């Protein structure tokens, strides 16, 4: 055992076995590989904006994802441990206990994540080599035709160049390790109670009844692409509000890395070979490029993603009216369409893309409330919260981000266009449904 080289893989928002660079590289280069996940207590505390950083819906999805990655790693003879301690407390000890030679993790680029990683790596023994790699992009930063500081400020300019000159990498396969190095930690499965939540149920009419985890992500992909073939009409239905199939719903699994953007892309390509390409197959990739774009804006502008003036550095007279904020949260505004969307979010942890644009526009352009409060509430509540997309989209709608037009949604017209018969609104505005 003395010659056994050991690598620890610190899972964060990369909760998958397939096409996971940190895991793949650890498996290829080290004899014994042990995965670890930390249910960081900081992620479940109340923020300065008055909301829990992670509410019950995303917490449940996360628990399911962690359990799933544990099961999948076991099938590859890779040990897995999870902890409810702060990463900076458990990881250095863990590396010491298992005589680790290396720590592999996904490279991050927003302030809180960088601080968290540094708080761990600064405490490691000199013996431990740290390997960080970007692994949440469709187009890896090394494969795009821009330097980070020259990323275009307008999405269309970014998209056109990246479609012409960017390269999407092939996927990395999972590696099966020999059984002799497997450690069975015999842990009790993670639970909501352990991180401070009670069990709950969601209404049967939720548009997002799915569970977390890589297996569920693959199941959804197969169903949406190859069983129902809904991908073929995605562009026509993506602005829908009711049901599970108006959009792909991949965002939640993408957000915690249960599936990679590259996996989705290559499956789109398979679909196109089998059933033909059209505007809808293109549009799903188009949305993945938007997701990349917000990540690149975060890389370029760093902490401006979270400042009140935004990446545009413009000042507005934002309000912090508690009564108006609470009415928005509870779905008690003057606009039924806004209310229906906010109640859906409150009851399920989900809201359509169309709904998000409308309620955010109403919050910032009608109520003139500080956009960061709305963004913090979404961070807390949304199952598919992604730091870059969430704060990037809120800045975009608030007029402090990268929208060259600084638009404002007419909520009444939007309701007439996307819910002309009022089916969606009546679904969520009738309390008898709950």
C-alpha positions as CSV (number, residue, x, y, z in Angstrom):
1,X,0.0,0.0,0.0
2,X,3.0,2.3,0.5
3,X,3.4,2.8,-3.3
4,X,-0.4,3.5,-3.7
5,X,-0.9,7.0,-5.1
6,X,-4.2,8.6,-3.8
7,X,-6.3,11.3,-5.3
8,X,-9.2,13.0,-3.6
9,X,-11.9,14.4,-5.9
10,X,-13.8,17.3,-4.3
11,X,-17.3,17.3,-5.9
12,X,-19.0,20.7,-6.0
13,X,-21.3,21.7,-9.0
14,X,-20.0,18.7,-11.0
15,X,-22.1,15.9,-9.5
16,X,-21.7,13.4,-12.3
17,X,-19.4,10.4,-13.2
18,X,-19.6,10.8,-17.0
19,X,-17.7,13.5,-18.7
20,X,-16.2,14.8,-15.4
21,X,-12.7,16.1,-16.0
22,X,-11.6,16.2,-12.3
23,X,-12.8,12.6,-11.8
24,X,-11.4,11.3,-15.1
25,X,-8.0,12.8,-14.6
26,X,-7.8,11.5,-11.0
27,X,-8.8,8.0,-12.2
28,X,-6.3,8.0,-15.0
29,X,-3.3,9.2,-13.0
30,X,-3.8,7.8,-9.5
31,X,-4.3,4.3,-8.1
32,X,-6.8,5.1,-5.4
33,X,-9.5,7.7,-5.9
34,X,-11.9,8.9,-3.2
35,X,-14.7,11.4,-3.9
36,X,-16.0,13.8,-1.3
37,X,-18.9,16.2,-1.1
38,X,-19.5,18.8,1.6
39,X,-23.0,20.0,2.5
40,X,-21.5,23.4,3.4
41,X,-23.4,24.9,6.3
42,X,-22.9,28.4,4.8
43,X,-25.1,27.3,1.8
44,X,-28.1,26.9,4.1
45,X,-27.8,30.1,6.2
46,X,-29.8,33.3,5.9
47,X,-28.1,36.0,3.7
48,X,-28.0,39.8,4.3
49,X,-31.1,40.0,2.0
50,X,-33.2,37.9,4.5
51,X,-33.5,34.7,2.5
52,X,-31.9,31.3,3.0
53,X,-29.1,31.0,0.5
54,X,-30.5,27.6,-0.4
55,X,-34.2,26.8,0.3
56,X,-35.8,23.4,0.6
57,X,-36.5,22.7,-3.1
58,X,-32.9,23.1,-4.3
59,X,-31.7,21.3,-1.1
60,X,-33.8,18.3,-1.9
61,X,-32.6,18.2,-5.5
62,X,-29.0,18.5,-4.3
63,X,-29.5,15.6,-1.8
64,X,-30.9,13.4,-4.6
65,X,-27.9,14.3,-6.8
66,X,-25.3,13.6,-4.1
67,X,-26.9,10.2,-3.4
68,X,-27.0,9.4,-7.1
69,X,-23.3,10.3,-7.7
70,X,-22.4,8.1,-4.6
71,X,-24.3,5.1,-6.2
72,X,-22.7,5.7,-9.6
73,X,-19.2,6.0,-8.2
74,X,-19.7,2.7,-6.3
75,X,-20.4,1.0,-9.6
76,X,-17.0,2.2,-10.8
77,X,-15.2,1.0,-7.6
78,X,-14.6,4.6,-6.5
79,X,-15.1,5.4,-2.8
80,X,-17.3,8.3,-1.9
81,X,-17.7,10.3,1.4
82,X,-19.9,13.2,2.3
83,X,-19.8,15.6,5.2
84,X,-22.0,18.3,6.8
85,X,-18.9,20.2,7.9
86,X,-17.4,23.3,6.3
87,X,-15.0,22.3,3.5
88,X,-12.1,24.1,5.1
89,X,-12.6,22.0,8.2
90,X,-13.1,18.5,6.7
91,X,-11.0,18.5,3.5
92,X,-7.5,19.1,4.9
93,X,-8.1,16.5,7.6
94,X,-9.6,14.1,5.0
95,X,-6.5,14.5,2.7
96,X,-4.3,13.8,5.7
97,X,-6.2,10.8,6.9
98,X,-6.1,9.1,3.5
99,X,-2.5,10.2,2.7
100,X,-3.6,12.1,-0.4
101,X,-1.1,13.0,-3.1
102,X,-3.6,15.2,-5.0
103,X,-6.8,17.1,-4.8
104,X,-8.9,17.4,-8.0
105,X,-11.7,19.9,-8.3
106,X,-13.7,22.1,-10.7
107,X,-12.2,25.5,-11.2
108,X,-14.5,28.4,-10.2
109,X,-14.4,32.1,-10.9
110,X,-16.9,33.9,-8.7
111,X,-16.0,35.5,-5.4
112,X,-17.6,33.2,-2.8
113,X,-16.5,30.1,-4.6
114,X,-12.9,31.3,-4.9
115,X,-12.8,32.2,-1.2
116,X,-14.2,28.7,-0.4
117,X,-11.6,26.9,-2.5
118,X,-8.7,29.1,-1.2
119,X,-9.8,28.4,2.4
120,X,-9.3,24.7,1.7
121,X,-6.2,24.7,-0.5
122,X,-4.3,27.1,1.9
123,X,-4.6,24.5,4.7
124,X,-3.4,21.5,2.7
125,X,-0.1,19.8,3.2
126,X,2.7,20.7,0.7
127,X,2.6,17.0,-0.3
128,X,-0.9,17.5,-1.9
129,X,-0.9,18.7,-5.5
130,X,-4.0,20.7,-6.4
131,X,-5.5,20.3,-9.9
132,X,-8.3,22.7,-10.9
133,X,-10.0,22.6,-14.3
134,X,-12.8,24.5,-16.0
135,X,-15.6,22.0,-16.5
136,X,-18.9,23.7,-16.7
137,X,-18.8,25.2,-20.2
138,X,-20.1,24.1,-23.6
139,X,-17.0,25.8,-25.1
140,X,-14.0,25.4,-22.9
141,X,-12.1,28.8,-22.3
142,X,-9.1,27.3,-24.2
143,X,-11.3,26.6,-27.2
144,X,-12.9,30.0,-27.9
145,X,-11.7,32.8,-30.3
146,X,-11.5,35.5,-27.5
147,X,-9.2,36.4,-24.7
148,X,-11.4,36.6,-21.5
149,X,-11.0,40.4,-21.2
150,X,-12.2,40.9,-24.8
151,X,-15.4,38.9,-24.5
152,X,-18.0,41.0,-26.5
153,X,-20.5,42.9,-24.4
154,X,-23.4,42.0,-26.8
155,X,-24.4,38.3,-27.0
156,X,-25.0,38.2,-30.7
157,X,-21.4,39.2,-31.4
158,X,-20.2,36.5,-29.0
159,X,-22.4,33.8,-30.5
160,X,-21.5,34.5,-34.1
161,X,-17.8,34.3,-33.5
162,X,-18.0,31.3,-31.2
163,X,-20.2,29.4,-33.6
164,X,-17.7,30.0,-36.4
165,X,-14.4,29.5,-34.5
166,X,-15.2,27.8,-31.2
167,X,-14.5,24.1,-30.6
168,X,-16.7,21.8,-28.6
169,X,-14.6,19.0,-27.1
170,X,-15.3,15.3,-27.2
171,X,-16.6,13.8,-23.9
172,X,-14.5,12.0,-21.3
173,X,-15.5,8.5,-20.4
174,X,-16.0,7.3,-16.8
175,X,-13.1,5.0,-15.6
176,X,-13.6,1.8,-13.6
177,X,-11.0,1.3,-10.9
178,X,-9.8,-2.0,-9.4
179,X,-11.8,-3.2,-6.4
180,X,-8.9,-3.5,-4.1
181,X,-8.7,0.3,-3.3
182,X,-12.4,0.7,-2.7
183,X,-13.4,1.9,0.8
184,X,-17.1,1.4,1.9
185,X,-17.8,4.3,4.2
186,X,-21.2,2.9,5.2
187,X,-22.8,6.3,5.5
188,X,-26.4,7.0,6.3
189,X,-28.0,8.6,3.2
190,X,-28.1,12.4,3.3
191,X,-31.4,13.9,4.5
192,X,-33.2,17.2,4.6
193,X,-33.4,17.1,8.4
194,X,-29.6,17.0,8.6
195,X,-29.3,20.4,6.8
196,X,-32.2,22.0,8.7
197,X,-35.3,21.3,6.6
198,X,-38.6,19.4,7.1
199,X,-39.9,16.9,4.5
200,X,-42.4,18.5,2.1
201,X,-44.4,17.7,-1.0
202,X,-45.1,19.7,-4.1
203,X,-48.4,20.1,-6.0
204,X,-49.2,17.5,-8.6
205,X,-49.5,20.2,-11.3
206,X,-45.8,21.2,-10.9
207,X,-44.0,21.7,-14.2
208,X,-40.9,20.3,-12.6
209,X,-41.7,17.0,-10.8
210,X,-38.2,15.6,-11.5
211,X,-35.6,14.3,-9.1
212,X,-31.9,15.2,-8.9
213,X,-29.0,13.1,-10.1
214,X,-27.1,12.0,-13.2
215,X,-29.4,9.0,-13.9
216,X,-32.5,11.2,-13.8
217,X,-30.8,13.7,-16.1
218,X,-30.0,11.0,-18.7
219,X,-33.5,9.6,-18.4
220,X,-35.0,13.1,-19.0
221,X,-32.6,13.6,-22.0
222,X,-33.6,10.3,-23.5
223,X,-37.3,10.9,-23.0
224,X,-37.3,14.5,-24.3
225,X,-35.1,13.8,-27.3
226,X,-35.7,10.2,-28.4
227,X,-38.9,8.9,-26.9
228,X,-41.3,11.9,-27.2
229,X,-39.1,13.7,-29.8
230,X,-40.1,17.0,-28.2
231,X,-36.7,18.4,-29.1
232,X,-38.0,18.7,-32.6
233,X,-40.6,21.3,-31.6
234,X,-38.6,23.0,-28.8
235,X,-38.5,26.5,-30.4
236,X,-42.3,26.6,-30.8
237,X,-43.1,25.4,-27.2
238,X,-40.2,26.9,-25.1
239,X,-42.3,29.9,-24.0
240,X,-44.9,27.6,-22.5
241,X,-46.1,27.8,-18.9
242,X,-48.0,24.6,-18.2
243,X,-46.7,21.0,-18.1
244,X,-43.4,19.2,-18.1
245,X,-42.7,19.2,-21.8
246,X,-42.9,22.8,-23.0
247,X,-39.2,23.1,-22.4
248,X,-36.3,20.7,-21.8
249,X,-36.0,21.3,-18.1
250,X,-32.3,20.5,-18.3
251,X,-31.3,23.6,-16.4
252,X,-31.5,22.1,-12.9
253,X,-29.2,19.2,-13.7
254,X,-26.9,21.5,-15.6
255,X,-26.8,23.8,-12.5
256,X,-25.3,21.2,-10.2
257,X,-23.4,19.4,-12.9
258,X,-25.4,16.2,-12.9
259,X,-25.1,16.5,-16.7
260,X,-22.7,18.5,-18.8
261,X,-23.6,21.0,-21.5
262,X,-21.3,19.0,-23.9
263,X,-23.3,15.8,-23.3
264,X,-26.5,17.6,-24.2
265,X,-24.9,19.1,-27.3
266,X,-23.6,15.7,-28.6
267,X,-27.0,14.2,-28.0
268,X,-28.6,17.0,-30.1
269,X,-26.2,16.1,-32.8
270,X,-27.2,12.4,-32.6
271,X,-30.9,13.5,-32.8
272,X,-30.1,15.5,-35.9
273,X,-28.5,12.6,-37.6
274,X,-31.5,10.4,-36.9
275,X,-34.4,12.8,-37.3
276,X,-33.0,15.9,-39.1
277,X,-32.0,19.3,-37.9
278,X,-34.3,22.3,-37.7
279,X,-34.8,25.6,-35.9
280,X,-35.6,23.7,-32.7
281,X,-32.5,21.6,-32.5
282,X,-30.5,24.7,-33.2
283,X,-32.3,26.7,-30.6
284,X,-31.5,24.3,-27.8
285,X,-27.8,24.7,-28.6
286,X,-28.4,28.5,-28.8
287,X,-29.7,28.4,-25.2
288,X,-26.6,26.5,-24.1
289,X,-24.4,29.2,-25.8
290,X,-26.4,31.8,-23.8
291,X,-25.6,29.9,-20.6
292,X,-21.9,29.9,-21.6
293,X,-22.1,33.6,-22.3
294,X,-23.2,34.5,-18.8
295,X,-20.3,32.4,-17.4
296,X,-17.9,34.3,-19.7
297,X,-19.3,37.6,-18.5
298,X,-18.7,36.5,-15.0
299,X,-15.1,35.5,-15.9
300,X,-14.6,38.9,-17.5
301,X,-16.3,41.2,-15.1
302,X,-15.7,39.3,-11.9
303,X,-17.4,40.8,-8.8
304,X,-19.4,43.4,-10.9
305,X,-21.8,40.5,-11.4
306,X,-23.1,41.2,-7.9
307,X,-22.8,45.0,-7.5
308,X,-25.8,47.2,-7.6
309,X,-24.5,49.2,-10.6
310,X,-23.9,46.0,-12.6
311,X,-21.4,45.4,-15.4
312,X,-22.7,48.6,-17.1
313,X,-21.7,50.6,-14.0
314,X,-25.0,52.6,-14.1
315,X,-26.9,54.1,-11.2
316,X,-30.6,53.9,-10.6
317,X,-32.6,55.0,-7.6
318,X,-33.6,51.5,-6.4
319,X,-36.0,51.1,-3.5
320,X,-36.1,48.5,-0.7
321,X,-39.7,48.6,0.3
322,X,-40.4,45.6,2.5
323,X,-44.2,45.6,1.9
324,X,-43.8,45.6,-1.9
325,X,-41.1,42.9,-1.8
326,X,-43.3,40.6,0.4
327,X,-46.3,41.2,-1.9
328,X,-44.2,40.2,-4.9
329,X,-43.0,37.1,-3.1
330,X,-46.4,36.0,-1.9
331,X,-48.1,36.7,-5.3
332,X,-50.2,39.6,-4.0
333,X,-49.3,42.3,-6.6
334,X,-51.8,44.1,-8.9
335,X,-50.8,41.8,-11.8
336,X,-52.4,38.3,-11.9
337,X,-49.8,37.0,-14.3
338,X,-47.0,38.0,-12.0
339,X,-48.8,36.6,-9.0
340,X,-49.4,33.2,-10.7
341,X,-45.7,32.9,-11.5
342,X,-44.6,33.9,-8.0
343,X,-47.0,31.4,-6.4
344,X,-45.7,28.6,-8.7
345,X,-42.2,29.5,-7.5
346,X,-43.2,29.6,-3.8
347,X,-45.0,26.2,-4.0
348,X,-42.7,24.3,-6.3
349,X,-39.2,25.9,-6.6
350,X,-39.8,26.3,-10.4
351,X,-40.8,29.0,-12.8
352,X,-40.7,29.1,-16.6
353,X,-38.3,31.3,-18.5
354,X,-41.1,33.5,-19.7
355,X,-42.4,33.9,-16.2
356,X,-38.9,34.8,-14.8
357,X,-38.5,37.6,-17.4
358,X,-41.9,39.0,-16.5
359,X,-41.7,38.9,-12.7
360,X,-38.1,40.3,-12.8
361,X,-39.1,43.1,-15.1
362,X,-42.1,43.9,-12.9
363,X,-39.9,43.9,-9.8
364,X,-37.3,46.3,-11.3
365,X,-39.1,48.4,-13.8
366,X,-42.6,48.8,-12.2
367,X,-41.8,48.5,-8.5
368,X,-38.3,50.0,-8.9
369,X,-36.9,47.6,-6.3
370,X,-33.2,46.8,-5.9
371,X,-32.6,44.0,-8.4
372,X,-30.2,42.2,-6.1
373,X,-33.1,41.4,-3.7
374,X,-35.0,39.7,-6.5
375,X,-31.8,37.9,-7.6
376,X,-31.2,36.7,-4.0
377,X,-34.8,35.4,-3.7
378,X,-34.4,33.5,-6.9
379,X,-31.1,32.1,-5.7
380,X,-32.8,30.8,-2.6
381,X,-35.9,29.3,-4.3
382,X,-35.0,28.1,-7.8
383,X,-34.2,24.4,-8.1
384,X,-32.1,25.3,-11.2
385,X,-30.2,28.2,-9.6
386,X,-27.0,28.9,-11.4
387,X,-24.9,31.8,-10.1
388,X,-23.9,33.2,-13.5
389,X,-27.2,32.8,-15.3
390,X,-29.2,34.1,-12.3
391,X,-27.3,37.3,-11.7
392,X,-26.6,37.8,-15.4
393,X,-30.2,37.6,-16.3
394,X,-31.3,39.9,-13.4
395,X,-28.8,42.5,-14.5
396,X,-30.0,42.1,-18.1
397,X,-33.6,42.7,-17.1
398,X,-32.8,45.5,-14.6
399,X,-30.9,47.5,-17.2
400,X,-27.5,47.3,-15.5
401,X,-26.3,44.3,-17.5
402,X,-25.5,43.4,-21.1
403,X,-28.9,44.2,-22.7
404,X,-28.2,47.0,-25.3
405,X,-32.0,47.8,-25.5
406,X,-32.8,48.0,-21.7
407,X,-36.3,46.7,-22.4
408,X,-39.4,46.6,-20.2
409,X,-42.0,43.9,-20.3
410,X,-45.7,44.8,-20.6
411,X,-47.0,42.2,-18.2
412,X,-50.6,42.4,-19.4
413,X,-49.7,42.0,-23.0
414,X,-47.4,39.1,-22.1
415,X,-50.2,37.4,-20.2
416,X,-52.5,37.8,-23.3
417,X,-49.9,36.4,-25.6
418,X,-48.7,33.5,-23.6
419,X,-51.7,32.7,-21.4
420,X,-54.6,33.9,-23.6
421,X,-57.2,31.5,-22.1
422,X,-55.9,32.1,-18.6
423,X,-55.2,28.4,-18.0
424,X,-51.9,29.0,-16.3
425,X,-53.2,31.8,-14.1
426,X,-56.2,30.0,-12.9
427,X,-54.1,27.0,-12.1
428,X,-52.0,28.9,-9.6
429,X,-54.4,31.5,-8.4
430,X,-56.9,29.0,-7.0
431,X,-55.9,28.2,-3.5
432,X,-58.0,25.0,-3.5
433,X,-55.2,23.3,-5.6
434,X,-52.9,23.3,-2.6
